[in-house]
Amino acid sequence: PSLALSAEEAAVVVCGLRNTDVFVGESATFTCELSHPGVKNVQWWLDGTPLHNNLVTEISERDGRIHTLTLNDVACHDSGTVTFRAGSLISSAKLLVKGISL
């Protein structure tokens, strides 16, 4: 039997998500860097709701290791916990959307 670990088993989170504060109408970007490419079942969540690529939610990956989520034109109700999951790896951070007080 081979002792080589699959990418899935060997991968670790090198750089996790960071808490982010933005104002209403701005963009919020979250990045998670993994040690290995090829990890399957990548999914982003906002407060337990799965996110999908669309006009306001941009999901991308670079080199198979650097996963990025950008939420555009955020509103106050977007405040919450952003979670990145890839296989058994999880990283999460808080998004705080601040109203603009005039």
N, C-alpha and C positions, 0 to 999 in steps of 0.2 A: 504493500500500500504506500501511496505517495504521502510524504510529510509536508508537501507544499501547501500552504494555506491559500484558499481562494482570496480574491480581492476583497470579497465581502467579509471574510473572517479576519483578514490582516488589517483592514482599514481602521483608522482611528480619526477622530476629529482633531485636526492640527490647530485650527483657529475657528472658534465658535461664534455664534451670533452675539452681537452687542446691543445693549439697550439703546434705543434711539428716540430722541424727542424732536418733533417737527411741528410746524404750524399748519393749520388748516390750509388746504390747497397746495401744499408742497408735496414733494416725493420723499418716500422713506425707503432706504436700501439696506438689505440685510445680506451678509455674505457668510458662507460656511465653507471652510477649506478642509478637504479630506486628504489623508496621506496616500491613498491609492485611487486610481480611476477604476471604473467598471462596477461600482457598487450599484445594485439594482434597487428598484422600488423606492425611488426618490419622491418625496412628497412634502409640500409646504402646507402649513395650517395657520389659520388666524383664529384664536379662541376656539379651537376644536373643529373649525369648518375647513375642509380641504380647499386649497386655492388652485386655480387653473389659469393658464395663460390667456389673457384677453386684453382689452384696451387699457384697463386700469391696473392690471396685474401682469408684470413682466417677469417671467421665470427663465433663467438661462444657466448654462454651465460652460466652463472653459477648461480645456484639457481633461475633462472628465472628473476633475478634482475640486474645482472652485465653483460652487453653486451660489447663484445670486437671485434674490427676489427683490423687485422694485414695485412698491405700491405708489401709484400716481394719484395726484389730486385727492389726498386723504381728507377725510371728514372726522369730526370728533368721535363719531361712533366706531371708527376704525381702531381706536385705542384698545390695546389688549395684548395677549401673549402670542408672539409669532414663534412657530415651532418648525424646525427642519428635521425630517426623518429620512434616513437612508439605510435600508435594511434594519439592523438592530441599533444603529447609531441615532442619537437624538441630541439636538442642541436647541435651546430656546432663549428668547429675550423679550423684553417688554417694549411695546410701541406706545408712546404717549403723544397724542395729537393735541396741541394746545390751540385754544381759540385766540383770535386776535382781539385784544381789548383796545377799544378806541378811546 
